[in-house]
Amino acid sequence: TSLSSGQLDGLSSSQLSSLSAVQLRGLSSGQLFSLAATQLDGLTGSQLLALADTALNGLTSMQLRSLEQNQLTGLSSVQLTSLVDTQLNGLSSAQLSSWYDTQLDGLTSGQLSNLANTQLAGLGTTQLRSLADTQWNSLSSAKIAGFSPTQMAALTATVISALTTSQMTGLTSGQMQALTATQISILSVAQLDALSVAQVKAIATSWNGSTSSFTEGKDAWKAHGITDTQITLLDNAHVSGTSALSVLFGV
């Protein structure tokens, strides 16, 4: 039988944990909204999974923030997709880091782009690798600039090659230095052309930012992974390029 809000308010966390899936599915968003954080603590991950998507929408950001990691990992990707930005923004970076890849993959590009930098900073390297191109493309250059060098270095070649020129321009010097040879070697001409003087100098540290065909700087970039093929393609893209990397290589 369904429970009234009055009956729910009087239940302890241990009593809530004894509710069946059928009873939980009958709860409305308003009833969930009325529950105290101490009551929600009694629900298991399996019980949370039984809740209807519309019912989850009744939880406040503070209620969601009170959930333990083993409770959150019980939610399905479909349930997480139903959460609105104000609910997701209440989650801590530690809570997000506890999600399975399949849960994170369920977030829409809009939901992901609205997460705070501090939340994104909590994502593990495996989680970041699992994101689809459409999810990555939704992130602003400022969001990507907030990732740690360790997070950037762990991204797959597929993810790196999918970064837009706008996103590339946002990479910090620390992130540039953290890119692996494999990641550098798959950057497109458009991505390389988008790099600023400061970004190029993050690897070619002795370059003054204006000297053309600077040997030490070129050697530094080659040691960091840029290939002869990429340099040739960069040369073929323009008669005499004015981008920072084109000036460095004299192409």
C-alpha positions in Angstrom: 0.0 0.0 0.0 1.1 3.6 -0.6 2.2 5.7 2.3 1.1 9.2 3.0 3.5 12.1 3.6 2.5 12.2 7.2 3.4 8.5 7.6 6.7 8.9 5.8 7.7 11.8 8.0 7.4 9.6 11.0 9.6 6.8 9.7 13.2 6.4 10.9 16.0 5.7 8.4 16.0 2.0 9.4 12.3 1.8 8.8 12.7 3.4 5.4 15.3 0.9 4.5 12.7 -1.9 4.9 10.3 -0.4 2.3 9.8 -2.6 -0.8 10.5 -1.5 -4.4 6.8 -1.3 -5.0 6.3 1.0 -2.1 9.2 3.2 -3.2 8.0 3.4 -6.8 4.7 4.8 -5.4 6.4 7.8 -3.8 5.9 11.2 -5.4 8.5 14.0 -5.8 6.7 15.9 -3.0 7.0 13.0 -0.6 10.8 12.7 -1.3 11.2 16.4 -0.9 9.7 16.2 2.6 12.2 13.6 3.8 15.1 14.7 6.1 18.7 13.9 5.2 18.9 11.5 8.1 15.9 9.6 6.7 17.4 9.3 3.2 20.6 7.9 4.7 18.6 4.7 5.4 17.9 4.0 1.7 20.2 1.6 -0.1 21.4 2.0 -3.6 19.0 -0.7 -4.8 16.1 1.2 -3.2 17.1 4.5 -4.8 17.2 2.6 -8.2 13.6 1.7 -7.6 12.5 5.3 -7.4 10.7 6.8 -10.4 12.7 9.5 -12.4 9.9 12.0 -11.7 10.2 11.3 -7.9 13.9 11.9 -7.9 13.3 15.4 -9.3 11.8 16.2 -5.9 15.1 15.9 -4.1 16.9 19.1 -3.4 20.6 19.6 -4.0 21.2 19.4 -0.2 19.4 16.1 0.0 21.4 14.7 -2.9 24.6 16.0 -1.3 23.8 14.1 1.9 23.7 10.7 0.1 26.6 8.4 0.5 28.7 7.3 -2.4 27.4 3.7 -2.3 23.9 5.1 -2.5 24.6 7.2 -5.6 26.2 4.4 -7.4 22.9 2.6 -7.2 21.2 5.2 -9.5 20.9 4.4 -13.2 22.1 6.6 -16.0 18.5 7.3 -16.9 17.7 8.5 -13.4 20.8 10.8 -13.4 19.7 12.2 -16.8 16.4 13.3 -15.2 18.2 15.5 -12.6 18.1 19.2 -13.2 21.2 21.4 -13.0 20.4 22.8 -9.6 20.3 19.2 -8.3 23.6 18.2 -9.9 25.3 21.3 -8.8 24.8 20.2 -5.2 26.9 17.1 -5.6 30.5 17.2 -4.4 33.5 16.2 -6.5 33.9 13.2 -4.3 30.4 12.0 -5.0 30.9 12.5 -8.8 34.2 10.6 -8.6 32.3 7.6 -7.2 30.1 7.2 -10.2 30.5 4.4 -12.6 31.5 5.3 -16.2 28.1 4.1 -17.4 26.4 6.6 -15.0 28.5 9.5 -16.2 27.9 8.6 -19.8 24.2 9.1 -19.1 24.6 12.8 -18.5 23.6 15.0 -21.4 26.1 17.5 -22.8 24.1 20.2 -21.2 24.2 18.7 -17.8 28.0 18.1 -18.1 28.7 21.6 -19.3 26.9 23.1 -16.3 28.9 21.2 -13.7 31.3 23.5 -11.8 35.1 23.3 -12.4 35.5 22.0 -8.8 33.1 19.1 -9.6 34.9 18.2 -12.9 38.2 18.3 -11.1 37.0 15.3 -9.1 36.5 13.0 -12.1 38.9 10.2 -12.5 40.9 9.5 -15.6 38.8 6.4 -16.5 35.7 8.5 -16.2 37.0 11.2 -18.5 38.1 8.6 -21.1 34.6 7.2 -21.2 32.9 10.5 -22.2 31.5 10.7 -25.7 32.7 13.3 -28.2 29.4 15.2 -27.8 29.9 15.5 -24.1 33.5 16.8 -24.6 32.4 19.2 -27.2 29.9 20.8 -24.7 32.7 21.8 -22.4 34.0 25.4 -22.7 37.7 26.2 -22.9 37.5 27.5 -19.4 36.1 24.2 -18.1 38.8 22.2 -19.8 41.4 24.6 -18.5 40.3 23.5 -15.1 41.4 19.9 -15.5 44.6 18.9 -13.8 47.7 18.0 -15.9 47.2 14.4 -14.7 43.7 14.3 -16.0 44.8 15.8 -19.4 47.7 13.3 -19.8 45.3 10.4 -19.3 43.0 11.3 -22.1 42.9 9.0 -25.1 44.0 10.0 -28.6 40.3 9.9 -29.6 39.4 12.5 -27.0 42.3 14.7 -27.7 41.7 14.7 -31.5 38.0 15.7 -30.8 38.9 18.9 -28.9 37.8 22.0 -30.8 40.2 24.8 -31.7 38.4 27.0 -29.1 39.0 24.3 -26.4 42.7 24.0 -27.5 43.3 27.7 -26.9 42.2 27.3 -23.3 44.8 24.7 -22.4 47.2 26.0 -19.7 51.0 25.8 -19.9 50.9 23.0 -17.3 48.4 21.0 -19.4 50.5 21.5 -22.5 53.6 20.2 -20.8 51.6 17.2 -19.5 50.4 16.1 -22.9 52.1 12.8 -24.0 54.0 12.2 -27.2 51.1 10.1 -28.4 48.6 12.9 -27.7 50.8 15.5 -29.5 51.3 13.3 -32.5 47.6 13.1 -33.3 46.9 16.9 -33.1 45.5 18.2 -36.4 46.8 21.2 -38.3 43.8 23.3 -37.1 44.5 22.4 -33.5 48.3 23.1 -33.9 47.5 26.4 -35.6 45.2 27.4 -32.7 48.0 27.3 -30.1 49.2 30.6 -28.7 52.8 31.8 -28.2 52.5 31.0 -24.5 51.2 27.5 -25.2 54.0 26.8 -27.7 56.6 28.2 -25.3 55.3 25.8 -22.6 57.2 23.1 -24.5 59.8 25.3 -26.4 60.8 27.0 -23.2 63.9 28.8 -24.6 62.0 30.3 -27.6 61.5 34.1 -27.5 58.1 33.8 -29.2 59.1 35.5 -32.4 62.3 33.9 -33.9 61.5 31.8 -37.0 62.8 28.3 -37.4 64.3 28.3 -33.9 66.3 25.0 -33.6 66.1 24.5 -29.9 62.4 25.1 -29.8 61.8 22.7 -32.8 63.9 20.0 -31.1 61.9 20.4 -27.9 58.6 20.0 -29.8 60.0 17.0 -31.6 61.1 15.4 -28.4 57.6 16.0 -27.0 56.0 14.1 -29.9 55.3 16.3 -32.9 56.0 14.4 -36.1 57.6 15.4 -39.5 54.3 14.6 -41.1 52.5 17.1 -38.9 55.1 19.8 -39.7 54.8 19.1 -43.4 51.0 19.3 -43.2 51.4 22.6 -41.3 53.6 23.9 -44.0 51.2 22.8 -46.8 48.3 24.5 -45.1 49.7 28.0 -45.7 52.5 29.7 -47.8 54.0 31.3 -44.7 52.0 30.7 -41.5 51.6 33.3 -38.8 50.5 31.0 -36.0 52.9 30.5 -33.1 53.9 27.0 -34.1 54.3 27.9 -37.8 56.7 30.7 -36.8 58.7 28.4 -34.5 59.1 25.9 -37.3 59.5 28.5 -40.1 56.6 27.1 -42.1 
